[in-house]
Amino acid sequence: MDNINVMEYWLKSSERDYETMKIMFENKRNTWCLFLGHLVIEKLLKGLYAKNNQDNPYAIKSHNLLALAEKCDLDLTEEQVEKLQIITQFNISARYDDYKESFYQKCTDEYTAVQIKNIEEVYIWLKGLLIEK
């Protein structure tokens, strides 16, 4: 696959996960909603990496959103860095048993609503970078 096909793969996959994230949020499946939110952002970053790397469109094998953003040579604000660091935690906290219970307790409806807003802001920003010519 060339870099544009790889980019489109990540974009479409991210869009599907974004819709699923919203459904999970509506149904108060907060921990899984935020876990999917992490995947949404991870896939957009991998798509952006593919778009910008014609010779090697396959991103590093990482779930660390800040590391992926750095590989994409993004000029991040402090606020964006903070959001990516927080969203990265959703991958680890929802995945590993020793973190799951404390993460479940943390994911109140109010906390999840704030984090979904942050995920949506990052989603719109990264998707904009992906689809611009």
Backbone hydrogen bonds, N-H to C=O, Kabsch-Sander energy under -0.5 kcal/mol:
donor,donor_aa,acceptor,acceptor_aa,energy
6,V,2,D,-2.2
7,M,3,N,-2.5
8,E,4,I,-2.6
9,Y,5,N,-2.1
10,W,6,V,-2.2
11,L,7,M,-2.4
12,K,8,E,-2.6
13,S,9,Y,-2.3
14,S,10,W,-2.3
15,E,11,L,-2.4
16,R,12,K,-2.1
17,D,13,S,-2.2
18,Y,14,S,-2.4
19,E,15,E,-1.9
20,T,16,R,-2.0
21,M,17,D,-2.7
22,K,18,Y,-2.0
23,I,19,E,-1.8
24,M,20,T,-2.6
25,F,21,M,-2.3
26,E,22,K,-2.4
27,N,23,I,-1.7
28,K,25,F,-1.8
29,R,24,M,-2.9
30,N,28,K,-1.0
33,C,29,R,-2.4
34,L,30,N,-2.3
35,F,31,T,-2.0
36,L,32,W,-2.5
37,G,33,C,-1.9
38,H,34,L,-1.9
39,L,35,F,-1.7
40,V,36,L,-2.6
41,I,37,G,-1.9
42,E,38,H,-2.8
43,K,39,L,-2.7
44,L,40,V,-1.8
45,L,41,I,-2.4
46,K,42,E,-2.2
47,G,43,K,-2.2
48,L,44,L,-2.5
49,Y,45,L,-2.4
50,A,46,K,-2.1
51,K,47,G,-2.5
52,N,48,L,-1.9
53,N,49,Y,-0.7
53,N,50,A,-0.9
59,A,57,P,-0.7
62,S,60,I,-1.6
65,L,63,H,-0.8
68,L,64,N,-2.2
69,A,65,L,-2.6
70,E,66,L,-2.3
71,K,67,A,-1.9
72,C,68,L,-1.3
73,D,70,E,-1.6
74,L,69,A,-1.8
76,L,74,L,-1.1
81,V,77,T,-2.3
82,E,78,E,-2.5
83,K,79,E,-2.4
84,L,80,Q,-2.6
85,Q,81,V,-2.3
86,I,82,E,-2.4
87,I,83,K,-2.9
88,T,84,L,-2.0
89,Q,85,Q,-1.1
89,Q,86,I,-0.6
90,F,86,I,-0.6
90,F,87,I,-1.1
91,N,87,I,-0.6
91,N,88,T,-1.1
92,I,88,T,-1.0
93,S,89,Q,-3.0
94,A,90,F,-1.5
95,R,91,N,-0.8
96,Y,92,I,-1.9
99,Y,96,Y,-2.1
100,K,96,Y,-1.4
101,E,97,D,-0.7
103,F,99,Y,-2.4
104,Y,100,K,-2.8
105,Q,101,E,-2.1
106,K,102,S,-1.7
107,C,103,F,-1.8
108,T,106,K,-2.2
112,T,108,T,-2.7
113,A,109,D,-2.2
114,V,110,E,-1.9
115,Q,111,Y,-2.3
116,I,112,T,-2.8
117,K,113,A,-1.9
118,N,114,V,-1.9
119,I,115,Q,-2.8
120,E,116,I,-2.8
121,E,117,K,-2.1
122,V,118,N,-2.2
123,Y,119,I,-2.8
124,I,120,E,-2.6
125,W,121,E,-2.0
126,L,122,V,-2.9
127,K,123,Y,-2.7
128,G,124,I,-2.0
129,L,125,W,-1.6
130,L,126,L,-2.0
131,I,127,K,-2.3
132,E,128,G,-1.2
